[in-house]
Structures are given as C-alpha cells and as structure tokens.
Amino acid sequence: MTARRMNLPRTSGLLAGCFLLLAGALTATAEERSQLAVGQQLLEENCSRCHAVTGSGDSPHPAAPPFRTLSERYPVEQIEEALVEGLSTGHPDMPQFVFTPAKAAAIVTYLKSIQAK
C-alpha cells in the first residue's frame, strides 16, 4: 500500500470533522439570528411605546431609558430572571410584564446585541 492510500482515511476523517464543525457553527448562527429576531419583535411589541428598543434613537417617553444603555446600569444577563418572574417598576406608567423563559432568553440575547460599546 502506498503512503498516499494510507493517508486517505485520515484525510477523509479530517474533512468530515471539519464539515461537522462548520455545520454546527452555521446552525448556532441561524439559532442566534432567530433569537435576535424574536427578542427584537417582543421588545417592539411590548416596550417601544416608551423605550428606544434599537441601537439608536431616543425613547418616546423621556423618563424611559433607551434599551441600548441598560448595561450602564446593571448586567443585562440579570434581566432574564426578572422578565420571567415579572418585571415591574415603581412608576405607574410601566405595565408589569411576565415572559416565558424562552422569550426572556430571546430578549436578553437581543439586548446584549444592541448595548453601546
């Protein structure tokens, strides 16, 4: 058997492994894009009446912070639990929200993506 034929299984195995890694990375990217879209949609539907929910612009309600600045106040990851348990504040303008864990995770994924750097 030639050295070239002996390396063929190894090369094929490496190529298959690379393909699987690439396929996994593409799936994660598609999953993240889906999370971002769901998170943005939820915030636009529930919060954009008062808050700026994208990476730019002012909030319609002057006292409502733009969501792109939330990380200046606290870690965005900590919002997820509050979204599931029921997010409310002390002022009467803001309604109380309760989201499923999946929706809360999508919101946090989106919020992380728009934070001012």
N, C-alpha and C positions, 0 to 999 in steps of 0.2 A: 504494500500500500504506500502511496506517495505521501509526502508531508502535506501536500495540498489537500488531499482527500481526508486526512486525519483532522485537519483544522475546520473542515466544512461543518460538522455538527456543532463545534464551539461557536463558529461564526453565526450559524443559524440560531443558536440559543441566545446569543447576544442580541441579534436583531429582533428576535421575538420579545426578549426582555425590554428592549428599548421601546418597541411598539406598545407594549402593555403600560409602561410608564407614561408614554405620551398620551395614550388613550385615557388614562386616569387623570392626567393633568387637564386634558380638554373637558372631561366630564366635570371636574371640580370647577373649572371656569364657567361652564354652562350653568352649573348649580348656583354659583355665586351670582351670575348675571340674573338668574331667576329670583334669588333672594333680594338683590338690589331693586329689581322692578317691583316686587311685591311690597317691600318696605317703603319705597317711594310712593306707590299708589295708596297705601294705608295712611301715610302722613298727609298726602294731598287731600284725601277724602275726609280725614278726621281733624287735621290740625292747621291746614293752610288758611283757614278763615282768620286766624290770629297770628300764626308764625310764618316766617320765611322758611320753607322746607327744602330749598335747594342750596346750591353752593354760592349763591349771590342774591342780592336784593334785600330790601328792608321788610320787616314784618308789618303786616297790615295793622296790627294792634301795637301801639307804641311801647307798651309795657311787656310785650311778649318777645323773648329773646329769639333771634334767628337760630335755627337748629344747627347751623354750621359752627356756632360758637359754644355749643354745650360743653365741649371738652375743656373749655376755660374754667368752668365751674366745678366739674367733677368727672370722674372716669365714665365714659359713655357706656362701658360694659355693665356698670351698676344700674343702668336704667332698665335693663331687661327684666329683672326681678320686680321692679316697681310696676312695669307695664302689665305683668301677669297678675300681680296682687291687687292692682287698682291704683292708677295714677290720679292723684288729686292734689290740689294746692289750696292754700288758704283764701284765695280771692274768688269772688263769686262768678267772674267771667269764664273761668275754665271749667268745663264739664269733667266729670270723672270718666276715665276710660279703663276698661279691662280687656286685655288681649289674650289669645291662646298663646302657649309657649312658642309655637311655630311662627305665629305672626310677630310676637315680640322679638324673636331671633332675627327675623327679616328686617324689622325696623332698626334694630341695633346694627346689623350689617350695613344698611343704607346710611345710618347716621355716621358710622365710622368713615364711610367713603366721602362724606362731604365736609368733614371737620377742617377748619382753617389750619393751615400748616404753619 
